[in-house]
Amino acid sequence: MSGVQYILYEEPTGYALFKVSFPSDSVGARLKEVQEAANDLALFSKLLTLVSFAPFKGAAHALENANDVAEGVVNEHLKNFLELNIPNSTKKSKKSKATLGVSDLKLASGIKETFKGIECDTSEIVQDLLRGIRLHGAKMLKQLQDGDIERAQLGLGHAYSRNKVQFSVQKNDNHIIQAIALLDQLDKDINTFAMRVREWYSWHFPELYKIVSDNYTYSKLILFIKDKVSLTSESLHDLAALVNDDAGIAQSIIDAARISMGQDISETDMDNIVTFAEKVVNLTDYRKQLHAYLIEKMSTVAPNLSELIGEIVGARLISHAGSLTSLSKYPASTVQILGAEKALFRALKTKGNTPKYGLIYHSSFIGKAGQKNKGRISRFLANKCSIASRIDSFSDTPSTKFGAVLKRQVEERLNFYETGAAPTKNADAMQEAISAPDVMEE
């Protein structure tokens, strides 16, 4: 087996091609020598000779080539560079094939597919030679000035990173993942804080706890009432406005305040209770805003999934999968039990029954199904969720038309389980969705 003849080095400023200077039949035997020489410029410069250097035209051209190299794509710039500098690179002949050392396996595969006269090598000695080039590249590439490589590395690194994390502003699902996580956290915090404010204020006005059960309304009543002694018949109108204009409940609160068994409370203690109740009210108001924001984002990022299964359940599926793209790559069987991984592994370990559903259990369709049909409808629903997520992930124009058709199919399947009425065939349903106009629901 012949050794490496050329080394391709991808610089932030361009492509460099080096010719290996020592005999090809001794490359493998000289691995230790190469490793030692890589640290010494005088020794290393004897091992490699610069054949050619092709600079990039600008920052955008460098980013384009960096993306292509990462994907293993041989673009026109690299193709022309190798054709010009490696003899017989396009000729299909086993005897005249040149061996090119490259850093990446993907790129090696792309070069081998493009050039019939080039064999690629990514062995350890190639990596050591590339390490030496990286170490001494600034001095070996004499066309470059001091600092050029460092500046190019910094600029390309930032551009490449931004490009990798940059999504369409409208299709960015990261905001959905953060919003649903915050929504869950707010639900826990609001419940905990509301329970605490109820216990605290009940020392002063315990009867209010039994009259008003809603935490948000209870906290707003605390802010209005404060000291129960201040409640009079004149407070009826303002009090009723806080309990959905229910004069009966408002009168019950006033009557309970007059005969309350609660203890008196100091002004300082009341100030603390009121401050805490304000926090609960503010958190609840923000929770409503966040919920509205999540619905708006889901209608833009995953309109079909939202139409099919609802914004909250859809957001939980996206969050659990990690992204809408990841969710779209899951098979329907995985979507069905997404969120029930612990139960699945426990069932596999104990050889028990595997779970029938995970996060999709919170869908209204599962609740509508009879007990014997819950597993069947969850499997069918997971299949439709998988289709909807793929459409949302890969379509350019957001639309709810597929989600509406898929939702109707699930409803028809539920009806089929109950009455036996034949549901619409998949081919007919999809054709109906394709021919429907692209209209987003308001």
Secondary structure in CASP SS format (residue, H / E / C, confidence):
PFRMAT SS
TARGET T0000
AUTHOR 0000-0000-0000
METHOD secondary structure of the structure
MODEL  1
M C 1.00
S C 1.00
G C 1.00
V C 1.00
Q C 1.00
Y E 1.00
I E 1.00
L E 1.00
Y E 1.00
E E 1.00
E E 1.00
P C 1.00
T C 1.00
G E 1.00
Y E 1.00
A E 1.00
L E 1.00
F E 1.00
K E 1.00
V E 1.00
S C 1.00
F C 1.00
P C 1.00
S H 1.00
D H 1.00
S H 1.00
V C 1.00
G H 1.00
A H 1.00
R H 1.00
L H 1.00
K H 1.00
E H 1.00
V H 1.00
Q H 1.00
E H 1.00
A H 1.00
A C 1.00
N C 1.00
D C 1.00
L H 1.00
A H 1.00
L H 1.00
F H 1.00
S H 1.00
K H 1.00
L H 1.00
L E 1.00
T E 1.00
L E 1.00
V E 1.00
S E 1.00
F E 1.00
A E 1.00
P E 1.00
F C 1.00
K C 1.00
G C 1.00
A H 1.00
A H 1.00
H H 1.00
A H 1.00
L H 1.00
E H 1.00
N H 1.00
A H 1.00
N H 1.00
D H 1.00
V H 1.00
A H 1.00
E H 1.00
G C 1.00
V C 1.00
V C 1.00
N C 1.00
E H 1.00
H H 1.00
L H 1.00
K H 1.00
N H 1.00
F H 1.00
L H 1.00
E H 1.00
L H 1.00
N H 1.00
I C 1.00
P C 1.00
N C 1.00
S C 1.00
T C 1.00
K C 1.00
K C 1.00
S C 1.00
K C 1.00
K C 1.00
S C 1.00
K C 1.00
A E 1.00
T E 1.00
L E 1.00
G E 1.00
V C 1.00
S C 1.00
D C 1.00
L H 1.00
K H 1.00
L H 1.00
A H 1.00
S H 1.00
G H 1.00
I H 1.00
K H 1.00
E H 1.00
T H 1.00
F C 1.00
K C 1.00
G C 1.00
I E 1.00
E E 1.00
C E 1.00
D E 1.00
T C 1.00
S C 1.00
E H 1.00
I H 1.00
V H 1.00
Q H 1.00
D H 1.00
L H 1.00
L H 1.00
R H 1.00
G H 1.00
I H 1.00
R H 1.00
L H 1.00
H H 1.00
G H 1.00
A H 1.00
K H 1.00
M H 1.00
L C 1.00
K C 1.00
Q C 1.00
L C 1.00
Q C 1.00
D C 1.00
G C 1.00
D H 1.00
I H 1.00
E H 1.00
R H 1.00
A H 1.00
Q H 1.00
L H 1.00
G H 1.00
L H 1.00
G H 1.00
H H 1.00
A H 1.00
Y H 1.00
S H 1.00
R H 1.00
N H 1.00
K H 1.00
V H 1.00
Q C 1.00
F C 1.00
S C 1.00
V C 1.00
Q C 1.00
K C 1.00
N C 1.00
D C 1.00
N H 1.00
H H 1.00
I H 1.00
I H 1.00
Q H 1.00
A H 1.00
I H 1.00
A H 1.00
L H 1.00
L H 1.00
D H 1.00
Q H 1.00
L H 1.00
D H 1.00
K H 1.00
D H 1.00
I H 1.00
N H 1.00
T H 1.00
F H 1.00
A H 1.00
M H 1.00
R H 1.00
V H 1.00
R H 1.00
E H 1.00
W H 1.00
Y H 1.00
S H 1.00
W C 1.00
H C 1.00
F C 1.00
P C 1.00
E H 1.00
L H 1.00
Y H 1.00
K H 1.00
I H 1.00
V C 1.00
S C 1.00
D C 1.00
N H 1.00
Y H 1.00
T H 1.00
Y H 1.00
S H 1.00
K H 1.00
L H 1.00
I H 1.00
L H 1.00
F H 1.00
I H 1.00
K C 1.00
D C 1.00
K H 1.00
V H 1.00
S H 1.00
L C 1.00
T C 1.00
S H 1.00
E H 1.00
S H 1.00
L H 1.00
H H 1.00
D H 1.00
L H 1.00
A H 1.00
A H 1.00
L H 1.00
V C 1.00
N C 1.00
D C 1.00
D C 1.00
A H 1.00
G H 1.00
I H 1.00
A H 1.00
Q H 1.00
S H 1.00
I H 1.00
I H 1.00
D H 1.00
A H 1.00
A H 1.00
R H 1.00
I C 1.00
S C 1.00
M C 1.00
G C 1.00
Q C 1.00
D C 1.00
I C 1.00
S C 1.00
E H 1.00
T H 1.00
D H 1.00
M H 1.00
D H 1.00
N H 1.00
I H 1.00
V H 1.00
T H 1.00
F H 1.00
A H 1.00
E H 1.00
K H 1.00
V H 1.00
V H 1.00
N H 1.00
L H 1.00
T H 1.00
D H 1.00
Y H 1.00
R H 1.00
K H 1.00
Q H 1.00
L H 1.00
H H 1.00
A H 1.00
Y H 1.00
L H 1.00
I H 1.00
E H 1.00
K H 1.00
M H 1.00
S H 1.00
T H 1.00
V H 1.00
A C 1.00
P H 1.00
N H 1.00
L H 1.00
S H 1.00
E H 1.00
L H 1.00
I H 1.00
G C 1.00
E H 1.00
I H 1.00
V H 1.00
G H 1.00
A H 1.00
R H 1.00
L H 1.00
I H 1.00
S H 1.00
H H 1.00
A H 1.00
G C 1.00
S C 1.00
L H 1.00
T H 1.00
S H 1.00
L H 1.00
S H 1.00
K H 1.00
Y C 1.00
P C 1.00
A H 1.00
S H 1.00
T H 1.00
V H 1.00
Q H 1.00
I C 1.00
L C 1.00
G C 1.00
A C 1.00
E H 1.00
K H 1.00
A H 1.00
L H 1.00
F H 1.00
R H 1.00
A H 1.00
L H 1.00
K H 1.00
T H 1.00
K C 1.00
G C 1.00
N C 1.00
T C 1.00
P C 1.00
K C 1.00
Y C 1.00
G C 1.00
L H 1.00
I H 1.00
Y H 1.00
H H 1.00
S C 1.00
S H 1.00
F H 1.00
I H 1.00
G H 1.00
K H 1.00
A C 1.00
G C 1.00
Q H 1.00
K H 1.00
N H 1.00
K H 1.00
G H 1.00
R H 1.00
I H 1.00
S H 1.00
R H 1.00
F H 1.00
L H 1.00
A H 1.00
N H 1.00
K H 1.00
C H 1.00
S H 1.00
I H 1.00
A H 1.00
S H 1.00
R H 1.00
I H 1.00
D H 1.00
S H 1.00
F H 1.00
S C 1.00
D C 1.00
T C 1.00
P C 1.00
S C 1.00
T C 1.00
K H 1.00
F H 1.00
G H 1.00
A H 1.00
V H 1.00
L H 1.00
K H 1.00
R H 1.00
Q H 1.00
V H 1.00
E H 1.00
E H 1.00
R H 1.00
L H 1.00
N H 1.00
F H 1.00
Y H 1.00
E H 1.00
T H 1.00
G C 1.00
A C 1.00
A C 1.00
P C 1.00
T C 1.00
K C 1.00
N H 1.00
A H 1.00
D H 1.00
A H 1.00
M H 1.00
Q H 1.00
E H 1.00
A H 1.00
I H 1.00
S H 1.00
A C 1.00
P C 1.00
D C 1.00
V C 1.00
M C 1.00
E C 1.00
E C 1.00
END
